[in-house]
Amino acid sequence: MGVSLGKVKYSDVTGDGIEEAIVSMSIQTGGSAIPGMVYVYSLRSGRPSVLWYFSTGDRADGGLRNIYSEKTNLVVELFGPKKKGEADGQLKRFTRTRYVWQNGRFRRKTPKKIIELKA
């Protein structure tokens, strides 16, 4: 049905001293689900170039909670996994994965970590 811009963050996530743009977008499906897309852009020869992109689920199914840089690592937080009996809008956990730019692509630096939210 449509796409809307979420957030744009700027940070050096490749370690080259130049900030990349981290762009999150929401996809309107016409229903209650709002999955997303994330793009990481850099300037190459003065033009924007996509370094990486990935889709996220809805907030009830692996949706984007946060994305940010930590030093030159790219940190991705996704909602879930859902516990048995947990309502879609009441998720109490999220996953955090750190990526590092190596050999022209983002590679997982650490295993996916599940973090419990405090009540």
N, C-alpha and C positions, 0 to 999 in steps of 0.2 A: 504494500500500500504506500510505502514511503520510507525515507531515511532521514534522520535528523542528526545534526552534529551534537555530540556529547561534550567532550572536553578536548583541548589541545594543550599539551605540556611540552616544554622544551628542556632538553637535558642531553649531555654527552653520554650516550650509552654504548658507544663504540670505542671510546678511549683515544680518539684522534684529536681531541681538543676543540671539536666543532659540535655545537648542539644539534641534536636530531629533534624532529617533531614527532610526538606520540599522539596520534589522533584516535579518539574513540567515537563511534557512531552507534545510534540505536536504529533498529529496523522495526517499523510499525507493520504489524501483520494483519491488522483488522480485528484481531482477537485480544485476549488479555496478555499473551506472551509478547515480550519485547527482547528478542535476541540482539546481539550486537556484533560489531566488527571493530578490529583494532588494526591500525596501520602505523608503521614506523618509517618515517621518511628522513632522508639525508640529502644534502646538496652534493651533486656530482657534476663537475664542470659548470657550476652555476645554475643547474636545473634540479628540481626535486626528483628524487629517485626512491622507489619503495624498497626498503631493506627487508621488511618482513610484514606479513599480515596474517591474521587468524580470526576465526569466528568464535563467538562466545554464545552460550545458551542464554536462556532467560534467567532472571534472578533465582528462580526455583530449580534451575537445572544448569549449573556451571556458568552463570552470568558473571560479567565483570564486576568485581567489587572495587578494585583499585589497580592502577598500573603506575609505576614510578621508577626512578633511578635511585640506586644506592651505590655511591662511588661511580664506577662505570658499569655496574651490573644493571640489567633490566629486571624488575621484580613484577611478577604478575600474580594478582590475587583473584581467585574465582570463588563464587558462592558454592557451598556444598562440600562434601556430599551430604545428602539429606539422611537423617536418622529415620529409622522405622517409626511410623506414626507421626512424624513431624509435618506440620502444614507447610504448604509452599511458601507462604509469606513469613514464616517464622523460623527460618534457618538459623541454627546455632553454631555453624561451623563454616570455615572457608579454607581453601588451599592456598599456599604461597609457594611459588617456584621462582628461583633466580636463574637468569640466563646471562651468559657472557658472549661478547662478540669475538669469534675466532674464525680465521680462514674464510672471511666473507659471509658468515652467517651466525645467527644466534644459536648457541648450544646450551643445553641445560647444564647449569653449574652445580646445583644441589638437587637432591630428590624432592619431590612434591611433599610439602609439610602440611598436615591438617592442623588447624588452629581452632580451638573451642572459644566461642564468644562468651564473655561473662554476662550473667543475667542482670 
